[in-house]
């Protein structure tokens, strides 16, 4: 078997439901590793440090950038988000499928570094659905909602740089679609360098 | 929505179980159209004309080639196998997903004609498993079995020209894998030209 891991980049606007989709995908697949992002923003209610994100100070984050320990990072609004590099490289070397949930800005950098990564964009069915979701969340000020919608509109233009797009209308379908993409990518001949010798070896 | 259909080319050595896999895939998906091949070989027990193949005479087959009515054809052993072109093009125009089950020789021609087709190679786990399956089938003479194994060994070298490879060890897994490949391919951004205007239209 090809022992190389696979890197999956997953992005989507705030309110696209990418966290919910991902947590369902993890429940049904033992083989996946979730990379945990680091951020300088404050935790929302219920978010746990080291599970949802590593919540750090801006000073800590900027030092990690200077030391070359970040795979990618982006400033989004007034906060930094990014991915520590070392654990990702270790998982890939051990053959794991690593999912990076990252902001749209950061995804472009990853594709430059890992040319065979798989990128998935999760989108709400429309901007008006997104607006409803953000209001229902009830944690955002009006000006934050307007800012997030504007940002989402910009981000949706970047779909064209991704390999796959999943419309998160019904959760169960979106979960199945993400799982199918990951499974299909593992079956690509280009990822299975030794497949011919595998199936012809027992002559 | 993008109204273009998708062409799926599926090949595999005789005894790889591709027919069984395909019939299971069709059971669970309403959206698929199976292209029926034409052949000059005799029907096996239980095979039905117009369902499994169009069984025709060599004269009829050669005329269809001369008239340009064949999408692809190949001589395999002493028999011709091929795909009539017109129904495939009609289905693709109407947005269907069309599956072509064709011989390895023929698959190369299809890829030249339909550059965005998806190609899947179904393989037994090993040549020794294939040999067992051919003997269990009980319909083949010893010399036919030897010839089929030699052909299979040649065909397996062609895996590298396909997009995906599915190892048919456990049927239920092989079916799930083929279904995932088809679903994932439909989610490719490159196949969804209007996706950005779709999700941003309701501002």
Interface residues (C-beta under 8 A of the other chain):
Chain A: X121 X123 X124 X125 X126 X127 X128 X129 X153 X156 X157 X159 X160 X162 X163 X164 X165 X166 X167 X176 X177 X179 X180 X181 X183 X184 X185 X187 X188 X189 X192 X195 X196 X198 X199 X200 X201 X202 X203
Chain B: X121 X123 X124 X125 X126 X127 X128 X129 X153 X156 X157 X159 X160 X162 X163 X164 X165 X166 X167 X176 X177 X179 X180 X181 X183 X184 X185 X187 X188 X189 X192 X195 X196 X198 X199 X200 X201 X202 X203
